[in-house]
Amino acid sequence: DTGVSQNPRHKITKRGQNVTFRCDPISEHNRLYWYRQTLGQGPEFLTYFQNEAQLEKSRLLSDRFSAERPKGSFSTLEIQRTEQGDSAMYLCASSSPRGSRTYEQYFGPGTRLTVT
Amino acid sequence: AQTVTQSQPEMSVQEAETVTLSCTYDTSESDYYLFWYKQPPSRQMILVIRQEAYKQQNATENRFSVNFQKAAKSFSLKISDSQLGDAAMYFCAYSPHRDDKIIFGKGTRLHILP
């Protein structure tokens, strides 16, 4: 098992463009979380999935943000009409292996977005 | 609203010494989960230690231990025998349920002096 992976690792985009990030969780993990981390701050929760169902969205997640997890495997986070304030590290985490009572969240390396 | 506060933006400790990082939190729940995460420079976040609020005994993991004071809503991390590899950002974190979103503090950057 190679852990949580995220692609791309870095993304530079111009204001107003759309971007999409991908997260591949640890296989057999039911839950998948997205967080955003700005410089000098702790991660902030954005949304999470139980299998393919999106169970909660933060008020931080404006209408320009959308996340999916088709088939309960990988997940994508799309930001439409990017703004400079969207510049941040976007972190993905997964947890809850099927049949296990453990609940530790394992984090990916993140995707660093820079909006110019 | 649930919040996590880390009042020490940076700390330094001599290698092999002991250091304590502070954390307070606010919640109206009686059952919840507390964590300390470590984020090394340019590396991903990893869990250091966790504490279930219903357990009175303080959690320990090798050189890492916590002082959990439920009434005071305090959750400090003690690192014994500090090593150069301990240098990182440390985040105190709270979760209202066993497998749920995590609310993080702003972090404490720990420097290890050789």
Interface residues (C-beta under 8 A of the other chain):
Chain A: V4 R31 Y33 Y35 G40 Q41 G42 P43 E44 F45 Y48 E56 S58 L91 A93 S95 S96 Y103 E104 Q105 F107 G108 P109 G110
Chain B: V4 R43 Q44 M45 I46 L47 R50 F91 A93 R98 D99 K101 I102 I103 F104 G105 K106 G107
